Amino acid sequence: MSDASGPGDEPGLRALYPQVSELARLKQLDRLDRHCRNFIARSPFLVIGSTRPAVDGSRGGTDVSPRGDAPGFVQVIDDATLVIPDRPGNNRLDTMSNLLHAPEVGLIFFIPGIDETLRVNGTASLTRDEALLARAEVNGKRPKLAIRVAVREAFLHCGKALKRARLWHDDYRVDAKTFPSLGRMIVEQVRPEGVTVEEAEKRVDESYKTRLY
């Protein structure tokens, strides 16, 4: 969909850009090869995109959610399967709920210091497999669920976006002391009755200290 000034259709869109190179076209794999496996093993952070269907009159859409832990937290079971443990969060369960209705997902893996990223698309399901959850245990705490992804596509993405963002440099780093806290921003956004900024900040700090796992 585009506005009146947009390309209107895919041929119009394609006409605005150079033809895709053979290398860019061929790099898309249908499995996780050794380079994909190595990338995932070194990645402490990914984002997962899922689809929010229109259910019971609600408005559908899309969600993107971060996932992070020590490198290797995502298990590669085989060339076509990976498993992401579900760590404690805000209990909205947006991604998990989405997957019950629409299992298609898109993942982007990051490695600090590396400008290139790894994109993986596939079909996800929720699992309570005890062996998988046991392998994801940290500090004696085992996740309640994990997301199993059947890989359909995997390919490396060039580093132009991260280079432009200078993501691994200090150029655009913000001093946390100069930025409003999460507690303050949420309280000022929604004005919850009986909750002060100080109380919200205390809750967030406590959660970060005691409920990472």
N, C-alpha and C positions, 0 to 999 in steps of 0.2 A: 504494500500500500504506500502511496506517495501523494504529496499534495500537488496542486496544479502546476507547480514549477519543477516537479520531479520528473524522472525518466518515464514513468507511466507503466512500462512493462519490462520484462527481462531483456529482450533485444535492445531496448533503449538504454537500459542500464549497462549492458555489456559494451555498447558502442562508446561509452564514455571512458573506458579503460583499455589498456593494451591487452592483447590476447594472453591468456595464462601460459606460462612457460611449460615445456614438457616436464622439467624437473619438478615443478610445483604440482603438476597433475599426477605424476607417477609416485610421488612420495607417500600418498595415502595407502596405508596397509590395511589388511583385514585381520590382523593379529598383532600381538605384542612380540616384537623381535628382541634381540639382545640389547639393542640401544634403548628401546622403550623400557625394557625391564630395568636397565641401569638407571635411567632417568627417574623412574618411579621409586627405586630403592633409595635414591639420594634426595628425594623431594619431601620436605616437611610441611608442604602447604598445597592445597588445591581448592578450586571452586567447582561446585556442582550445580548445573542448571537443570531444572525440571519444569514440567508443565502442570499448572493448576487448572483442572477441568471445572466447568460450570456444573455444580452439583446442588440439587435442591434449591434452585433459583439463585445461587450465589454466582458472582461474576468470575469467570475463568481468567487465566493469564499465565504468566511465567514467574519463576522464582530462581534466584541465584544465591547460593549459600556457601560460606567458607568452611573448610575442614582442615585442621592442622594438628600436628603432633611431631614427635621425633622422626627423623628420616627412617623410612622402612615401615611406617605405621600402616601403609596400604599394602596388603598381602597380594602378591601375584601368584595365583594358584597354578595357572598354566598359561599358554599363549593366548587363550581366549577368555580368561576369567580373572578378575581382580576383586578384592574384598576391602571395603572401607568400614572401619569400626565407628559406631555412633557414640561419641563422647557426650557427657552432660552439656546441655545448652539451656535455652530459655523455655523449653518444653512447649513451644508453639507447634513443633513437629511438622512444619510446613513441607519440607522435602519428603519426609517419611510418608505423610498423608498423601502427597501428590503421587508417590510411586505406587500406592495401592490402586490408583485409578488410571494413571498414565505412566507406564514404566520406562519410557525413553528418557535418557539422560545425556548430557554433555559435560565433560570434565576438562579442566585445564590445570596441569601440574606446573609448579614453579620450583626452582632451585635458587636460593639466595646466591647472588654473584654471577649467575648465568642469565644472559638476556633471552635466550631461546626458551620456549615453553613446549609442553607436550599436550596435544589435544586427543582426547579419547571419547568416542561416541558409542553408545550401546544400549542394551536393555537391562534394567535393574530390577532386583527383587529384594525383599527383606528376609533375612535369615536369622534363626536362633540356633544354628548349628553349634553345639557345645565345643567341638574341637576348634572351630574358627574363632569363637569368642574367647576361648582359653588362650589362644596365641596372641590375642589382642589385650590381654590383661596387663594393667600397669598399677604398681603400688598395691597389689592385692585386690584391685577393683576391676571387675570384668564388665564390658559393655552389655547392655540389655539386648541390643540388636546390632546387626551389621548390614551394610548394603553390598549385595553381590552384583557385579556388573558383568554381563556377557558382552564382550567387546565385539563391535561391528566394524569400527574404523579407528585407526590410530595414526597420527602423523605429527611430525615436529613442525613447530611454527617459528618463523623467523623472529629475530629480536628487535625489529624496528620500533615497535610500540614501547618496549621497555627501555630501549636506548633513548627514544625521545623523552620518556618520562624520567630518565636517569634514576631509575628505581633503586638501584643498589649504590647510589652515591648520596652524598649529604646535601646536594644543592637545594632540594625542596623539603628537606627534613624539617618537621615542625616540633618545637619544644613543647612537650605535653603541658608544661606549666602555663603556657600562653593560650591553650585551647580548652574550651569548656568540657567538663567531665561528662561521661555518659549519663550519670545520674542527673546532673543539672539539665542537660539537653532534653531528656525524656520528661522530667517534671515540668519544665517550661513549655514543652510541646503539648502535653495532655492535661496538665493541671489536676493530678489525682487528688481526691479529697483526703485530707489528713496525712499526706506524705510530703515531708519537706525535702529540699535539695540535700541537706545534710544526711537525712535518713536514707535517701535513695543512694547517695554516694557510699554510705556505709554498707548497704546491702550489696552493691556491686563489688566493692573491695573484698568483702567477706566471701562472695562467690568465687572471685578470682583466686583467693587463698586456699579455700577448702573444697571447692567443687569442680576442679578441672577434670577429675576422673571419678 
